[in-house]
Amino acid sequence: MSRFGEKGYYVKENAAVYFTKNMDDTVKWFEDILGWYSNVVERDEQGNGCYGAVFEMIPEVEITHLAPFTGFHMFYGEPAKEVISFMQVQGIENMHEYITAKGWDKITEIVHQPWGGKTCEITTIDGYIIRIFE
């Protein structure tokens, strides 16, 4: 029997953990700059976000779990200000144009890689770096 069959489980999805000191500002950035959706699930007594998520898929599809989760789980905490994701997209040029049209300039130019892909990097409002490839 193969190792896959022996272990008795499989991974359905895997998402990065994103720490932020201000979940509302972070959510607004993902919505305004990337065009994503969000859900702040838990707040503390003062109304500050403690747990939430940002995701590219429309909420009506996301909540059904028909497609894998493709966003970030957010928790209150100190941002690491490092690479958080190597995100595969379809339409990297369109994404780049969308982001720059929103006035965000913390995105690199698209680079054609020797392995055949195209990449760029965006720095988020909290200083994380999302590496994007197609």
ZANUTOR-354389 format. One record per residue (C-alpha): z, x, y. Coordinates in Angstrom, 3 decimals. Layout:
BEGIN
SITE        Z        X        Y
SITE        Z        X        Y
...
This chain:
BEGIN
SITE        Z        X        Y
SITE    0.000    0.000    0.000
SITE   -0.785    1.263    3.497
SITE    1.874    2.107    6.040
SITE    0.711   -0.892    8.123
SITE    1.495   -3.303    5.300
SITE    4.743   -1.593    4.358
SITE    6.374   -1.778    7.761
SITE    6.173   -5.571    7.987
SITE    5.529   -5.886   11.721
SITE    2.829   -5.357   14.321
SITE    2.841   -5.008   18.103
SITE    1.461   -8.087   19.879
SITE    1.452   -6.589   23.360
SITE    2.940   -3.706   25.282
SITE    3.686   -3.775   28.995
SITE    4.953   -1.203   31.447
SITE    8.340   -1.613   33.121
SITE    8.159   -1.564   36.917
SITE   11.333   -0.973   38.937
SITE   11.522   -2.165   42.533
SITE   14.210   -2.469   45.181
SITE   12.491   -5.511   46.740
SITE   10.817   -7.754   44.178
SITE    9.539  -10.215   46.784
SITE    7.685   -7.483   48.715
SITE    6.291   -6.047   45.468
SITE    5.113   -9.466   44.277
SITE    3.458  -10.115   47.639
SITE    1.641   -6.763   47.414
SITE    0.296   -7.495   43.912
SITE   -0.828  -10.955   45.031
SITE   -2.347   -9.909   48.378
SITE   -3.894   -6.553   47.450
SITE   -4.811   -6.929   43.756
SITE   -5.240  -10.726   43.652
SITE   -2.733  -11.014   40.780
SITE   -0.162  -13.704   40.015
SITE    3.600  -13.461   39.674
SITE    6.756  -15.098   38.486
SITE   10.211  -14.040   39.647
SITE   12.285  -15.412   36.791
SITE   15.820  -14.354   37.696
SITE   17.582  -13.781   41.007
SITE   21.088  -12.607   41.881
SITE   23.639  -14.548   43.952
SITE   21.998  -13.332   47.196
SITE   18.539  -14.466   46.062
SITE   17.204  -10.970   45.323
SITE   14.856  -10.659   42.368
SITE   16.414   -9.174   39.215
SITE   13.598   -9.817   36.732
SITE   10.028  -10.949   37.096
SITE    6.473  -10.196   36.154
SITE    3.124   -9.625   37.814
SITE   -0.073  -10.233   35.887
SITE   -3.813  -10.478   36.344
SITE   -4.369  -13.537   34.134
SITE   -4.017  -17.004   35.684
SITE   -0.554  -18.468   34.987
SITE   -1.909  -21.413   32.986
SITE   -3.365  -18.979   30.440
SITE   -0.540  -16.448   30.656
SITE    2.130  -19.001   29.776
SITE    0.261  -20.097   26.628
SITE    0.221  -16.530   25.256
SITE   -3.413  -17.022   24.188
SITE   -4.248  -13.600   25.607
SITE   -2.169  -10.409   25.578
SITE    0.066   -9.746   28.582
SITE   -1.753   -7.362   30.919
SITE    0.728   -6.932   33.739
SITE    4.061   -5.353   34.514
SITE    7.585   -6.505   33.741
SITE    9.609   -5.976   36.907
SITE   13.297   -5.183   37.144
SITE   15.545   -4.379   40.079
SITE   15.944   -0.621   40.365
SITE   14.725    2.630   41.867
SITE   10.937    3.089   41.600
SITE    9.964    6.224   39.679
SITE    6.960    7.025   41.932
SITE    4.882    8.367   39.059
SITE    2.013    7.223   36.849
SITE    3.032    3.891   35.348
SITE   -0.144    2.773   33.597
SITE   -3.589    3.715   32.333
SITE   -5.241    0.349   32.868
SITE   -8.623   -0.538   31.426
SITE  -10.658   -2.935   33.551
SITE  -14.074   -4.505   33.408
SITE  -15.710   -4.165   36.821
SITE  -14.049   -1.090   38.325
SITE  -16.443   -1.058   41.285
SITE  -15.639   -4.705   42.069
SITE  -11.919   -3.985   41.794
SITE  -12.212   -0.984   44.113
SITE  -14.197   -3.018   46.650
SITE  -11.710   -5.918   46.462
SITE   -8.731   -3.638   47.094
SITE  -10.298   -1.701   49.967
SITE  -11.533   -4.945   51.561
SITE   -7.879   -6.040   51.657
SITE   -7.171   -2.969   53.815
SITE   -5.346   -0.907   51.175
SITE   -6.375    2.740   51.528
SITE   -4.099    4.282   48.893
SITE   -6.849    4.214   46.289
SITE   -9.026    7.144   45.273
SITE  -12.776    7.068   45.001
SITE  -14.250    6.244   41.603
SITE  -14.967    9.364   39.555
SITE  -17.398    9.572   36.622
SITE  -15.578   11.350   33.798
SITE  -17.096   13.779   31.252
SITE  -16.010   11.417   28.455
SITE  -18.279    8.693   29.849
SITE  -15.756    6.564   31.684
SITE  -15.153    5.888   35.351
SITE  -11.678    6.252   36.867
SITE   -9.738    5.829   40.075
SITE   -6.068    5.671   41.028
SITE   -4.178    3.243   43.219
SITE   -0.730    3.907   44.634
SITE    1.389    0.758   44.828
SITE    3.679   -0.350   47.628
SITE    6.578    1.226   45.706
SITE    4.816    4.561   45.133
SITE    3.799    4.068   41.496
SITE    0.342    5.283   40.475
SITE   -1.879    3.026   38.396
SITE   -4.717    4.954   36.749
SITE   -7.668    2.668   36.268
SITE  -10.581    3.234   33.907
SITE  -13.695    1.542   32.666
